[in-house]
């Protein structure tokens, strides 16, 4: 993780004193992009470039990752909303796009922050009840993080999110974990340019899973959202994410839902991370510019 931000990164202080780093791209009305699991603002560089001709794109790093601090108070959804509020205040942005757990932040921020005038959410991982969460994997993940067994925790996170092909997911965790550990060691020797390493991002998964738990069974609260909402998803994403969008749509009856053909949960990411941000940018431009 970088020890000091480059000159292009600006910082703002959140309500609890945590420094939040962000970058600006383009010109026009402000649009904040809120990252999801296992990514930093850098994962949105291609998407930001595609949007920069129409918007001033604001790329914050969420607390605990990238150029933002680890947090100075107990983590929760309230802290994420406070962080977004300080970025909105500093930049004057009124539009918010969130991916995955970042979409949870964006939607609940729209309930509470008058500064949010429109929000787009890409596959927020909402669950109808706390009992519907993947408790076995999450409990095992908690234990692995507590024991500082990061490779095991990453495997369990992958299985909880169903992000591995079925043949890989069927392999027992004790067999997969050493292979992930080997990948972490190789990455440490040859860190990717610009991107945070899995070693840096792994602990932030605790925050992402905390958000899933905190809002499970609470989708009805989204009825309080009074601003325009765009719900996005890919036709190749996991079935539980499609159900999550249906859950969100049922609570947001005025929201517009769009399925992007051939895309998956990582579509908004950079092309070199198997993303395809061009159609995502087109939908965001159509929605936010109107």
Buried (B, 14 or more C-beta within 10 A) or exposed (E): BEEEBEEEBBBBBBBBEBBBBBBBBBEBBBBBBBBBBBBBBBBBBBBBBBBBEBBBBBBBBBBBBBBBBEBBBEBBBBBBBBBBBBBBEBBEBBBBBBBBBBBBBBBBBBBBBEBBBBBBBBBBBBBBEBEEBBEEBBEBBBEBBEEEBBBBBBBBBBBBBBBBEEEEBEEEBEEBBEEBBEEBEEBEEEEEEEBBEBBBBBBBBBBBBBBBEBBBBBBEEBEEBEBBBBBBBBEEBBEBBBBBBBBBBBBBEEBBBBEBEEBBBBBBBBEEBEBBBEBBBEBBBEBBEE
